[in-house]
Amino acid sequence: MNSARPTDAQRRYLERGLDQPGGKLPLFDQRGQRVNSQTVRSCIEHGWAEPWFRNPMKPDWLVCKLTDKGRSLVNP
């Protein structure tokens, strides 16, 4: 995919990984709601995030981390 600009929701999601060990991205937003799976998948498709590991308790939850490309996008 090309170098698209992130939506506001994508940017908020990616920014939350800046302060986390290893760039771990959240499963839940700041209101306690699960992050929209389309937001997560689109960030992966753009190369801004990558799957990190599977949660054995919730295999449908995709635990991701910020990529270098994603980090430079939200923290220039």
Contacts in CASP RR format, 6 or more apart in sequence:
PFRMAT RR
TARGET T0000
AUTHOR 0000-0000-0000
METHOD contacts of the structure
MODEL  1
MNSARPTDAQRRYLERGLDQPGGKLPLFDQRGQRVNSQTVRSCIEHGWAE
PWFRNPMKPDWLVCKLTDKGRSLVNP
1 45 0 8 1.000
1 46 0 8 1.000
1 47 0 8 1.000
4 46 0 8 1.000
6 14 0 8 1.000
6 43 0 8 1.000
6 46 0 8 1.000
6 48 0 8 1.000
6 73 0 8 1.000
6 74 0 8 1.000
7 39 0 8 1.000
9 36 0 8 1.000
9 39 0 8 1.000
10 39 0 8 1.000
10 42 0 8 1.000
10 43 0 8 1.000
10 48 0 8 1.000
11 74 0 8 1.000
12 29 0 8 1.000
13 25 0 8 1.000
13 26 0 8 1.000
13 29 0 8 1.000
13 35 0 8 1.000
13 39 0 8 1.000
13 40 0 8 1.000
13 43 0 8 1.000
13 49 0 8 1.000
14 25 0 8 1.000
14 43 0 8 1.000
14 48 0 8 1.000
14 49 0 8 1.000
14 66 0 8 1.000
14 70 0 8 1.000
14 73 0 8 1.000
14 74 0 8 1.000
15 74 0 8 1.000
15 75 0 8 1.000
16 25 0 8 1.000
16 26 0 8 1.000
16 30 0 8 1.000
17 23 0 8 1.000
17 24 0 8 1.000
17 25 0 8 1.000
17 26 0 8 1.000
17 65 0 8 1.000
17 66 0 8 1.000
18 66 0 8 1.000
18 71 0 8 1.000
18 74 0 8 1.000
18 75 0 8 1.000
20 26 0 8 1.000
22 65 0 8 1.000
22 66 0 8 1.000
23 65 0 8 1.000
23 66 0 8 1.000
23 71 0 8 1.000
24 52 0 8 1.000
24 63 0 8 1.000
24 64 0 8 1.000
24 65 0 8 1.000
24 66 0 8 1.000
25 35 0 8 1.000
25 40 0 8 1.000
25 43 0 8 1.000
25 49 0 8 1.000
25 63 0 8 1.000
25 64 0 8 1.000
25 65 0 8 1.000
25 66 0 8 1.000
26 35 0 8 1.000
27 34 0 8 1.000
27 35 0 8 1.000
27 61 0 8 1.000
27 63 0 8 1.000
28 34 0 8 1.000
28 35 0 8 1.000
29 35 0 8 1.000
37 62 0 8 1.000
40 49 0 8 1.000
40 62 0 8 1.000
40 64 0 8 1.000
41 62 0 8 1.000
43 49 0 8 1.000
43 64 0 8 1.000
43 70 0 8 1.000
44 50 0 8 1.000
44 51 0 8 1.000
44 62 0 8 1.000
44 64 0 8 1.000
46 69 0 8 1.000
47 67 0 8 1.000
47 69 0 8 1.000
47 70 0 8 1.000
48 66 0 8 1.000
48 67 0 8 1.000
48 69 0 8 1.000
48 70 0 8 1.000
48 73 0 8 1.000
49 64 0 8 1.000
49 65 0 8 1.000
49 66 0 8 1.000
49 67 0 8 1.000
49 70 0 8 1.000
50 64 0 8 1.000
50 65 0 8 1.000
50 67 0 8 1.000
51 62 0 8 1.000
51 63 0 8 1.000
51 64 0 8 1.000
52 63 0 8 1.000
52 64 0 8 1.000
52 65 0 8 1.000
53 63 0 8 1.000
54 62 0 8 1.000
54 63 0 8 1.000
55 61 0 8 1.000
55 63 0 8 1.000
END
